[in-house]
Amino acid sequence: MGTLIGNITNYYHFVNDDLADPRTNSFPLVSSPLPIIIIMYLYHRFVRSWGPAYMAKREPYNLKNLIILYNIVQIALSAYLTAQCLTRLYISGYYSLWCQKIIYEDTPLERIVVSRVWLYYMIKVLDLLDTVFFVLRKKFNQVSFLHVYHHLGMCMLGFIGTKYVPGGHGIMLGFINSIVHAVMYSYYLISIVRPQWVRQWWKKYITQLQILQFVILILHFGHVLFEPSCEYPKWVSFMFLPHNIFILFLFSDFYIKEYILKKNKNKAK
């Protein structure tokens, strides 16, 4: 038994410490998987069980001002990361759009890169509040499997990306996702501050934009597998692609049911 425990301990240290990128392994919520696993567990239990039970006999909370502030913070952070990727990496030519290896040199720019990767991970943790707000406002219909799975999956991908591969080809995920989130949270902000400005077709095109991002990212990570000269770790693509393909399927299924089948059904009435 002692040998078994010793082997498990050694393997844990190998995966958690030896394989990790030393530049980010001491960052908050990165040095050990336990904190983010606890956060994800508490999130799932709250939005699926504890929260609805707590709200069952209560009136929805008025969180308008808090949500306005939350949306502004999300827009600012997403716009900031988008600008950072454009100005420091892509427009300057420092990063290749086709295939970008991870640069491990300890330079001022690379320190910025890994710190922004960690910031993106923190934003994915912050995103969990979306669902918490739904529950506290008793909008339980919006706490769908797609919504919860997507948030949990992005937290885990954020942890893995920050801990093991902070930089390189994977930066494109954060770049594209930040653009989409800037648009999405702008829509949320307008819908709560100036609902009279909102047009029904906006939400449809935001969903199309989300689907487009998954298609682009599947192609972006997929071609790494078939490019022998690409030095970006191929295990990342093997891990990322099944998750992203599944998410694409879920979003496409939602889009078809919400904007095609429902529309045809209304026409038939």
For each residue, the residues with C-beta under 8 A, 3 or more apart:
1: 4 5
2: 5 6
3: 6 7
4: 1 7 8
5: 1 2 8 9
6: 2 3 9 10
7: 3 4 10 11
8: 4 5 11 12
9: 5 6 12 13
10: 6 7 13 14
11: 7 8 14 15
12: 8 9 15 16
13: 9 10 16 17 18
14: 10 11 17 18 19
15: 11 12 18 19
16: 12 13 19 20 32 33
17: 13 14 20 25
18: 13 14 15
19: 14 15 16 164
20: 16 17 24 25 30 163 164
21: 24 25 104 114 163 164 165 166
22: 25 26
23: 104 106 110 111 114 166
24: 20 21 27 30 114 117 118 162 163 166
25: 17 20 21 22 30 31 163
26: 22 30 31
27: 24 30 31 118 162
28: 31
29: 35 36 39 121 122 125 159
30: 20 24 25 26 27 118 121 159 162 163
31: 25 26 27 28
32: 16 35
33: 16 36 37 159
34: 37 38
35: 29 32 38 39
36: 29 33 39 40 125 155 156 159
37: 33 34 40 41
38: 34 35 41 42
39: 29 35 36 42 43 125 128 155
40: 36 37 43 44 152 155 156
41: 37 38 44 45
42: 38 39 45 46
43: 39 40 46 47 128 131 132 151 152
44: 40 41 47 48 148 152
45: 41 42 48 49 50
46: 42 43 49 50 51 132 135
47: 43 44 51 52 131 132 134 135 143 148
48: 44 45 51 52 143 148
49: 45 46 52 53
50: 45 46 53 54
51: 46 47 48 54 55 132 135 136
52: 47 48 49 55 56 135 140
53: 49 50 56
54: 50 51 58
55: 51 52 58 60 135 136 138
56: 52 53
57:
58: 54 55
59:
60: 55 136 137 138 139
61: 136 137
62:
63: 66 67 133 136 137
64: 67 68 192
65: 68 69
66: 63 69 70 133
67: 63 64 70 71 133 188 192
68: 64 65 71 72 189 192 193
69: 65 66 72 73
70: 66 67 73 74 129 133
71: 67 68 74 75 185 186 188 189 192
72: 68 69 75 76 189
73: 69 70 76 77 126
74: 70 71 77 78 123 126 127 181 185
75: 71 72 78 79 182 185 186 189
76: 72 73 79 80
77: 73 74 80 81 119 123 126 178
78: 74 75 81 82 123 178 179 181 182 185
79: 75 76 82 83 178 182
80: 76 77 83 84
81: 77 78 84 85 116 119 120 123 174 175 178
82: 78 79 85 86 175 178 179 182
83: 79 80 86 87
84: 80 81 87 88 89 112 116
85: 81 82 88 89 90 116 171 174 175 178
86: 82 83 89 90 91 175
87: 83 84 91 92
88: 84 85 92 94 109 112 113
89: 84 85 86 92 94 95 113 171
90: 85 86 93 94 95 97 175
91: 86 87
92: 87 88 89
93: 90
94: 88 89 90 109
95: 89 90 100 171
96: 99 100
97: 90 100 172
98: 223 227
99: 96 169 223 224 227 229 230 231 232
100: 95 96 97 168 169 171 232
101: 168 169 230 231 232
102: 165 166 167 168 169 232 233
103: 107 110 113 167 168
104: 21 23 110
105: 110
106: 23 110 111
107: 103 110 111
108: 111 112
109: 88 94 112 113
110: 23 103 104 105 106 107 113 114 167
111: 23 106 107 108 114 115
112: 84 88 108 109 115 116
113: 88 89 103 109 110 116 117 166 167 171
114: 21 23 24 110 111 117 118 162 166 167
115: 111 112 118 119
116: 81 84 85 112 113 119 120 174
117: 24 113 114 120 121 161 162 166 167 170 171 174
118: 24 27 30 114 115 121 122 162 166
119: 77 81 115 116 122 123
120: 81 116 117 123 124 158 162 174 177 178
121: 29 30 117 118 124 125 158 159 161 162
122: 29 118 119 125 126
123: 74 77 78 81 119 120 126 127 181
124: 120 121 127 151 154 155 157 158
125: 29 36 39 121 122 128 155 158
126: 73 74 77 122 123 129
127: 74 123 124 130 151 154 155
128: 39 43 125 131 132 151 155
129: 70 126 132 133
130: 127 133 134 147 151
131: 43 47 128 134 135 143 147 148 151
132: 43 46 47 51 128 129 135 136
133: 63 66 67 70 129 130 136 137
134: 47 130 131 137 139 140 142 143 147
135: 46 47 51 52 55 131 132 138 139 140 143
136: 51 55 60 61 63 132 133
137: 60 61 63 133 134
138: 55 60 135
139: 60 134 135 142 143
140: 52 134 135 143
141: 144
142: 134 139 147
143: 47 48 131 134 135 139 140 147 148
144: 141 147 148 254
145: 148 149 250
146: 149 150 247 250 251 254
147: 130 131 134 142 143 144 150 151
148: 44 47 48 131 143 144 145 151 152
149: 145 146 152 153 247 250
150: 146 147 153 154 247 250
151: 43 124 127 128 130 131 147 148 154 155
152: 40 43 44 148 149 155 156
153: 149 150 156 157 243 247
154: 124 127 150 151 157 158
155: 36 39 40 124 125 127 128 151 152 158 159
156: 36 40 152 153 159 160
157: 124 153 154 160 161 173 240 243
158: 120 121 124 125 154 155 161 162
159: 29 30 33 36 121 155 156 162 163
160: 156 157 163 164 165 239
161: 117 121 157 158 164 165 166 170 173 236
162: 24 27 30 114 117 118 120 121 158 159 166
163: 20 21 24 25 30 159 160 166
164: 19 20 21 160 161
165: 21 102 160 161 168 170 232 233 236
166: 21 23 24 102 113 114 117 118 161 162 163
167: 102 103 110 113 114 117 170 171
168: 100 101 102 103 165 171 232
169: 99 100 101 102 172 220 221 224 230 232 236
170: 117 161 165 167 173 174 232 236
171: 85 89 95 100 113 117 167 168 174 175
172: 97 169 175 176 217 220
173: 157 161 170 176 177 217 220 221 240
174: 81 85 116 117 120 170 171 177 178
175: 81 82 85 86 90 171 172 178 179
176: 172 173 179 180 213 216 217
177: 120 173 174 180 181 213
178: 77 78 79 81 82 85 120 174 175 181 182
179: 78 82 175 176 182 183 213
180: 176 177 183 184 209 210 213
181: 74 78 123 177 178 184 185
182: 75 78 79 82 178 179 185 186
183: 179 180 186 187 206 209
184: 180 181 187 188 206 209 210
185: 71 74 75 78 181 182 188 189
186: 71 75 182 183 189 190
187: 183 184 190 191 198 202 203 206
188: 67 71 184 185 191 192
189: 68 71 72 75 185 186 192 193
190: 186 187 193 194 195 197 198
191: 187 188 194 195 198
192: 64 67 68 71 188 189 195
193: 68 189 190
194: 190 191 197 198
195: 190 191 192 198
196:
197: 190 194
198: 187 190 191 194 195 202
199: 202
200: 203 204
201: 204 205
202: 187 198 199 205 206
203: 187 200 206 207
204: 200 201 207 208 259
205: 201 202 208 209
206: 183 184 187 202 203 209 210
207: 203 204 210 211 251 254 255 258 259
208: 204 205 211 212 255
209: 180 183 184 205 206 212 213
210: 180 184 206 207 213 214 251
211: 207 208 214 215 248 251 252 255
212: 208 209 215 216
213: 176 177 179 180 209 210 216 217
214: 210 211 217 218 244 247 248 251
215: 211 212 218 219 248
216: 176 212 213 219 220
217: 172 173 176 213 214 220 221 240 244
218: 214 215 221 222 241 244 245 248
219: 215 216 222 223
220: 169 172 173 216 217 223
221: 169 173 217 218 224 236 237 240 241 244
222: 218 219 225 226 237 241
223: 98 99 219 220 226 227 230
224: 99 169 221 227 230 232 234 236 237
225: 222 234 237 238
226: 222 223
227: 98 99 223 224 230
228:
229: 99
230: 99 101 169 223 224 227 234
231: 99 101
232: 99 100 101 102 165 168 169 170 224 236
233: 102 165 236
234: 224 225 230 237 238
235: 238 239
236: 161 165 169 170 221 224 232 233 239 240
237: 221 222 224 225 234 240 241
238: 225 234 235 241 242
239: 160 235 236 242 243
240: 157 173 217 221 236 237 243 244
241: 218 221 222 237 238 244 245
242: 238 239 245 246
243: 153 157 239 240 246 247
244: 214 217 218 221 240 241 247 248
245: 218 241 242 248 249
246: 242 243 249 250
247: 146 149 150 153 214 243 244 250 251
248: 211 214 215 218 244 245 251 252
249: 245 246 252 253
250: 145 146 149 150 246 247 253 254
251: 146 207 210 211 214 247 248 254 255
252: 211 248 249 255 256
253: 249 250 256 257
254: 144 146 207 250 251 257 258
255: 207 208 211 251 252 258 259 260
256: 252 253 259 260 261
257: 253 254 260 261 262
258: 207 254 255 261 262
259: 204 207 255 256 262 263
260: 255 256 257 263 264
261: 256 257 258 264 265
262: 257 258 259 265 266
263: 259 260 266 267
264: 260 261 267 268
265: 261 262 268 269
266: 262 263 269
267: 263 264
268: 264 265
269: 265 266
